[in-house]
């Protein structure tokens, strides 16, 4: 599924104005310009406005529980892993493909790190082995999708299931506890009052923003996502760009696995399902704000925090645990629909 719109434009030809043209109200008048400007602001910043409005509503409703510094810090820090996954998801999405296996890649990488580190393997080897898992997954996904021309949805959905099974195999279907301190410090060490896991997410958002908005590579990915045939005609190495997106996605997902196991201090192989929907909901919400119709880094950050504020507010109001699943599922459906409509509009 492709959300980003093609960047190609057509130059209209000049024509003599007709009577109907002369009698129609000019959209360039003050009222037309104002309405167009308001619509543009609403479409670009709608998710941002929703985030601010929802935060204000919950803050006024629950000033003693929601509107506290500790609660906001908890919300931000608790979403570190999801933010990293959501940012990772945008890489392949921007190129017009899916990588549904990122949560399972994270789980397998974290499982490998937990098993190796608790068996006294040196930390550098643990890191290399975990990242190697992600690289291999990225190669398999990329070759099957790009070279064999199999649907990215089917390939990565199958990998999602297979990798989940491998995580159970790696851990012998048990929770691995007692992760050594060096691996914990990799995620838990605080800088400026925030754990490194949170800072990793913000740094990745910053790097992706720069790549997407300030480099030719970001524009090439957008062009490929908008229309592969047009991108080939323009001389872009479409297959290499798509394959590279899968390699980076897999490696980053494995890095997130290291952050996950360091944050938890243990590893449960069944945890992957908790991280499946929300990253994609945030990514698609991000495609409806700031850079409308395009998967972008800052929009993904805003989308994730909108979901976080909504779920946290409902939980503090006493909502049942199942409400979170309903909220995330509904948000994903709405976000995909809005992103699709935004892409058509562009």
C-alpha positions in Angstrom: 0.0 0.0 0.0 1.4 3.4 -1.0 0.5 6.5 0.9 3.1 9.0 -0.3 2.0 10.8 -3.4 4.1 11.1 -6.5 6.2 14.2 -6.7 5.7 14.6 -10.5 3.6 17.5 -11.6 2.0 18.6 -14.9 2.2 22.1 -16.3 -1.2 23.4 -17.3 -1.6 25.0 -20.6 -2.9 28.5 -21.0 -6.5 29.0 -22.2 -8.7 31.8 -23.0 -11.1 32.5 -20.1 -14.7 31.5 -20.8 -17.9 33.2 -19.7 -18.3 30.6 -16.9 -14.7 31.3 -15.9 -15.4 35.0 -15.6 -18.6 34.7 -13.7 -17.4 32.2 -11.2 -16.2 33.6 -7.8 -12.5 34.0 -7.7 -10.8 31.7 -5.2 -8.0 34.2 -4.9 -10.1 36.8 -3.1 -9.5 37.5 0.6 -12.2 35.1 1.7 -10.9 32.3 -0.5 -7.3 32.8 0.6 -8.3 32.8 4.3 -10.4 29.6 3.9 -7.7 27.9 2.0 -5.1 28.9 4.6 -7.3 27.6 7.4 -7.9 24.3 5.7 -4.2 24.0 5.1 -3.4 24.6 8.8 -6.1 22.2 9.9 -4.9 19.4 7.6 -1.2 19.9 8.5 -1.6 20.4 12.2 -4.8 18.6 13.1 -3.1 15.8 15.0 -1.0 18.4 16.9 -4.2 20.3 17.8 -5.8 17.0 19.0 -2.7 16.2 21.2 -2.8 19.6 22.8 -6.6 19.6 23.2 -6.6 16.0 24.7 -3.8 17.0 27.1 -5.7 20.0 28.3 -9.0 18.1 28.7 -7.4 15.4 30.9 -5.3 18.0 32.8 -8.4 20.0 33.7 -10.4 16.8 34.5 -7.6 15.2 36.6 -5.3 17.9 37.8 -4.0 15.8 40.7 -3.2 12.7 38.7 -2.8 13.5 35.1 -1.4 17.0 35.1 1.7 16.3 37.1 5.4 16.4 36.1 5.9 12.8 37.3 3.0 11.5 35.1 4.3 13.3 32.0 7.8 12.0 32.6 6.3 8.5 33.1 4.3 8.7 29.8 7.4 9.8 27.9 9.8 7.2 29.3 7.3 4.4 29.0 7.0 4.9 25.3 10.7 4.8 24.5 10.7 1.4 22.9 7.5 2.1 21.0 8.9 5.4 19.7 12.0 3.6 18.4 9.8 1.0 16.7 7.5 3.6 15.2 10.4 5.6 13.8 11.9 2.3 12.4 8.5 1.5 10.7 8.6 4.7 8.7 11.7 3.7 6.8 10.1 0.9 4.8 6.7 2.6 4.7 8.2 5.7 3.1 9.6 3.4 0.3 6.1 2.1 -0.3 6.4 -1.3 1.5 5.5 -2.9 4.8 7.7 -4.4 7.5 5.3 -6.0 9.9 8.2 -8.1 11.4 9.9 -5.3 13.3 8.3 -6.2 16.7 9.2 -9.9 16.2 12.8 -8.9 15.2 13.1 -6.9 18.3 11.8 -9.8 20.4 14.2 -12.3 18.9 17.1 -9.9 19.2 16.3 -9.2 22.9 15.9 -12.9 23.5 19.3 -13.6 22.0 20.9 -10.8 24.0 19.3 -12.1 27.3 20.4 -15.7 26.8 24.0 -14.7 25.8 24.5 -12.1 28.5 23.2 -14.4 31.2 25.7 -17.0 30.1 28.7 -14.7 30.6 29.3 -13.8 27.0 31.1 -10.4 26.6 28.9 -7.5 26.0 30.4 -6.5 22.6 29.7 -10.1 21.3 26.2 -9.9 22.7 25.6 -6.6 20.8 27.1 -8.0 17.6 25.0 -11.2 17.7 21.8 -9.3 18.4 22.4 -6.8 15.6 23.4 -9.7 13.3 19.9 -11.2 13.9 18.3 -8.0 12.6 20.6 -7.8 9.6 19.8 -11.3 8.6 16.1 -10.7 8.9 16.5 -7.5 6.9 18.3 -9.4 4.1 15.7 -12.2 4.0 12.8 -9.7 3.9 14.5 -7.6 1.3 15.4 -10.4 -1.0 12.0 -12.0 -0.9 10.1 -8.7 -1.4 12.4 -6.9 -3.8 14.1 -9.7 -5.7 11.4 -12.4 -5.6 8.7 -9.8 -5.9 6.5 -11.3 -3.1 4.0 -9.1 -1.3 5.8 -7.2 1.5 2.7 -7.8 3.6 2.8 -11.5 3.2 6.5 -11.9 3.6 6.8 -9.8 6.8 3.6 -11.3 8.3 5.1 -14.7 7.8 8.4 -13.5 9.3 6.5 -12.1 12.2 5.2 -15.6 13.1 8.5 -17.4 12.4 10.6 -15.0 14.4 8.2 -15.2 17.3 8.6 -19.0 17.3 12.4 -18.6 17.2 12.3 -16.3 20.2 10.6 -19.1 22.2 13.2 -21.6 20.9 16.1 -19.3 21.9 14.8 -18.8 25.4 13.5 -22.4 25.8 10.0 -20.9 26.3 10.9 -19.3 29.6 11.5 -15.9 31.0 15.2 -15.0 31.1 16.0 -13.0 34.2 19.2 -11.6 35.7 20.4 -9.6 32.8 23.9 -8.2 33.7 24.3 -4.6 34.7 26.3 -3.4 31.6 23.3 -4.3 29.4 20.9 -2.6 31.8 23.0 0.5 31.9 22.8 0.6 28.1 19.2 1.6 28.4 18.7 2.8 32.0 21.5 5.3 32.5 20.0 8.7 33.0 21.1 11.8 31.2 19.5 15.2 32.0 16.8 13.3 34.0 15.9 10.9 31.2 17.0 7.3 30.6 19.1 6.6 27.6 16.2 4.6 26.1 14.1 7.7 25.8 17.1 9.7 24.4 17.7 7.0 21.8 14.2 7.5 20.5 14.5 11.3 20.2 17.9 11.0 18.6 16.5 8.6 16.0 13.6 10.9 15.3 16.1 13.7 14.8 18.3 11.7 12.4 15.3 10.5 10.4 14.0 14.0 10.2 17.3 15.2 8.7 17.5 12.3 6.3 13.8 12.6 5.1 13.7 16.4 4.8 17.3 17.5 4.1 19.0 14.8 2.0 18.5 13.4 -1.5 18.1 9.9 0.0 14.9 11.0 1.8 13.5 12.4 -1.4 14.4 9.3 -3.3 12.6 7.1 -0.8 9.6 9.3 -1.1 9.7 9.1 -4.9 10.0 5.3 -4.8 7.1 5.1 -2.4 5.0 7.4 -4.7 5.6 5.4 -7.9 8.3 2.8 -8.6 7.9 2.9 -12.4 8.2 6.7 -12.4 11.2 6.4 -10.1 12.9 3.9 -12.5 12.3 6.2 -15.4 13.9 9.0 -13.5 17.0 6.8 -13.1 16.7 5.9 -9.4 18.1 2.6 -8.2 14.7 1.5 -6.9 15.6 -2.1 -6.0 18.7 -1.0 -4.1 16.7 1.7 -2.2 14.0 -0.8 -1.2 16.5 -3.4 -0.2 18.5 -0.9 1.8 15.3 0.2 3.6 14.8 -3.4 4.8 18.3 -3.8 5.9 18.2 -0.6 8.0 14.8 -1.5 9.3 15.9 -5.0 10.5 19.1 -3.7 12.1 17.3 -0.9 13.9 14.6 -3.3 15.1 17.4 -5.5 16.6 18.9 -2.4 18.3 15.5 -1.8 19.8 15.7 -5.3 21.2 18.9 -4.4 23.0 17.1 -1.3 24.5 14.1 -3.5 25.5 16.0 -6.1 27.3 18.2 -3.5 29.0 15.1 -1.5 30.1 13.3 -4.6 31.5 16.3 -6.4 33.0 14.8 -9.6 31.7 13.2 -11.1 28.7 9.8 -12.8 28.1 9.5 -14.2 24.6 5.7 -13.6 24.6 6.1 -9.9 24.9 6.3 -9.1 21.2 2.5 -8.9 20.6 2.3 -5.8 22.8 4.4 -3.9 20.4 2.8 -4.8 17.1 0.0 -2.3 16.4 0.9 0.9 18.2 4.1 1.7 16.1 2.1 1.5 12.9 -0.8 3.5 14.3 1.7 6.2 15.2 3.4 6.1 11.8 0.1 6.4 9.9 -1.1 9.2 12.2 2.2 10.9 11.5 1.5 10.8 7.8 -1.6 12.9 8.4 0.2 15.8 10.0 3.0 18.3 9.2 3.9 16.6 5.9 0.5 15.4 4.9 0.5 12.2 2.8 4.1 11.5 3.7 5.5 9.3 6.4 7.7 11.6 8.4 9.6 11.5 11.7 8.2 14.4 13.7 4.7 13.5 12.8 5.3 10.0 14.0 6.5 11.4 17.3 3.3 13.5 17.7 1.1 10.6 16.7 2.7 8.3 19.3 2.3 10.8 22.1 -1.3 11.4 21.0 -2.0 7.7 21.5 -0.1 7.7 24.8 -2.0 10.6 26.2 -5.3 9.1 25.2 -4.6 5.7 26.7 -3.1 7.1 29.9 -6.0 9.5 30.4 -8.5 6.6 30.0 -6.6 4.4 32.4 -6.5 7.1 35.0 -10.2 7.5 34.6 -10.6 3.8 35.6 -11.1 2.3 32.1 -10.7 -1.5 31.9 -7.5 -2.9 30.5 -9.2 -4.0 27.2 -9.9 -0.4 26.4 -6.2 0.1 25.4 -6.4 -2.6 22.8 -9.6 -1.1 21.4 -8.1 2.4 21.4 -5.0 1.2 19.5 -6.9 -0.9 17.0 -9.4 1.9 16.2 -6.6 4.5 16.0 -4.7 2.3 13.5 -7.8 1.9 11.3 -8.6 5.6 11.4 -4.9 6.6 10.9 -4.6 4.3 7.8 -7.8 5.7 6.3 -6.8 9.3 6.9 -3.3 8.7 5.5 -4.8 7.1 2.4 -7.1 10.0 1.9 -4.3 12.5 2.4 -2.1 10.6 -0.1 -4.9 10.8 -2.7 -5.4 14.5 -2.0 -1.8 15.2 -2.7 
